[in-house]
Amino acid sequence: MSVTTGPATGYPSLATRSVIEFSMALGSFAIGICEFAPMGLMPEMSATLNVSEFEVGHFISAYSLGVMVGAPILAVLGARLQRRHLLLLLMAFLPSVMRSAHWPRIMAP
């Protein structure tokens, strides 16, 4: 996305800044929901996966740890790549994500 600048200021226009701020707020909200929503679903997750809530808590902590470690690494490594190449590289993970979404059905007796 190219950023248009205002007259002789070098700063993005108000409309462009609004879109950028909204996008960042929406991304932050989505990340927060992904990390905090499973805590309210722990009883259902433990019943579905046939594990204790204690173990579900470990699953949630492992995900959060992965985000905490992986996000800065991806940011640093991704800054060196063109956006198109980074997108294609991240899309390589799509099959494993889709498989994990269907895991309870795959493992059901």
VOGU-3710 file (C-alpha; in Angstrom, 3 decimals, decimal comma):
1> msvttgpatg> 0,000/0,000/0,000  1,455/3,318/-0,951  0,984/6,112/1,532  -0,064/9,465/0,163  1,439/12,441/1,863  -0,085/15,793/2,646  1,115/19,006/1,065  4,844/19,427/1,776  4,623/17,829/5,232  5,822/14,320/4,508
11> ypslatrsvi> 3,086/12,897/6,774  0,233/10,704/5,567  -3,073/12,418/4,952  -5,803/12,266/7,591  -7,795/9,679/5,620  -4,745/7,451/5,203  -3,848/7,734/8,886  -7,417/6,825/9,815  -7,280/3,680/7,690  -3,891/2,724/9,145
21> efsmalgsfa> -5,076/3,285/12,724  -8,275/1,321/12,134  -6,309/-1,566/10,613  -3,928/-1,660/13,580  -6,804/-1,508/16,062  -8,639/-4,313/14,269  -5,478/-6,447/14,208  -4,866/-5,852/17,918  -8,464/-6,782/18,703  -8,200/-9,990/16,660
31> igicefapmg> -4,967/-11,027/18,375  -6,482/-10,300/21,792  -9,568/-12,368/21,023  -7,435/-15,284/19,798  -5,423/-15,284/22,999  -8,114/-14,587/25,603  -11,297/-16,202/24,233  -10,133/-19,801/24,811  -9,951/-19,160/28,562  -13,728/-18,850/28,672
41> lmpemsatln> -14,097/-22,010/26,614  -11,905/-24,217/28,794  -14,720/-26,496/30,074  -16,013/-27,137/26,542  -12,497/-27,677/25,201  -11,630/-30,136/27,964  -14,843/-32,088/27,377  -14,301/-32,186/23,601  -10,646/-33,197/23,805  -11,170/-35,541/26,801
51> vsefevghfi> -8,440/-33,855/28,844  -8,489/-31,918/32,102  -8,932/-28,159/32,242  -5,411/-28,013/33,642  -4,082/-29,488/30,382  -6,226/-27,104/28,314  -4,582/-24,283/30,252  -1,215/-25,641/29,121  -2,456/-25,629/25,495  -3,445/-21,973/25,823
61> sayslgvmvg> -0,133/-21,097/27,467  1,790/-22,900/24,713  -0,078/-20,891/22,068  0,633/-17,625/23,885  4,295/-18,541/24,259  4,469/-19,316/20,548  2,996/-15,903/19,727  5,358/-14,173/22,152  8,440/-15,821/20,650  7,314/-16,085/17,040
71> apilavlgar> 5,931/-12,603/16,423  9,209/-10,694/16,891  11,112/-13,292/14,894  8,628/-13,086/12,026  8,709/-9,295/12,172  12,502/-9,150/11,923  12,791/-11,817/9,236  9,739/-10,520/7,375  11,159/-7,004/7,188  13,882/-8,319/4,886
81> lqrrhlllll> 11,461/-9,922/2,426  9,158/-8,394/-0,119  5,553/-8,474/1,055  4,486/-10,796/-1,745  7,182/-13,340/-0,880  6,366/-13,109/2,827  2,680/-13,702/2,098  3,476/-16,759/-0,025  5,805/-18,089/2,660  3,169/-17,689/5,381
91> maflpsvmrs> 0,522/-19,274/3,146  2,670/-22,412/3,099  1,388/-23,019/6,647  -2,258/-23,050/5,496  -2,535/-26,840/5,007  -1,327/-27,509/8,555  -3,746/-24,928/9,947  -6,639/-26,467/8,040  -5,672/-29,935/9,259  -5,556/-28,812/12,885
101> ahwprimap> -8,998/-27,233/12,510  -10,391/-30,658/11,557  -8,324/-32,624/14,076  -11,206/-33,601/16,403  -13,051/-35,135/13,421  -9,922/-36,925/12,204  -9,186/-38,427/15,624  -12,805/-39,291/16,494  -13,385/-43,045/16,865
//
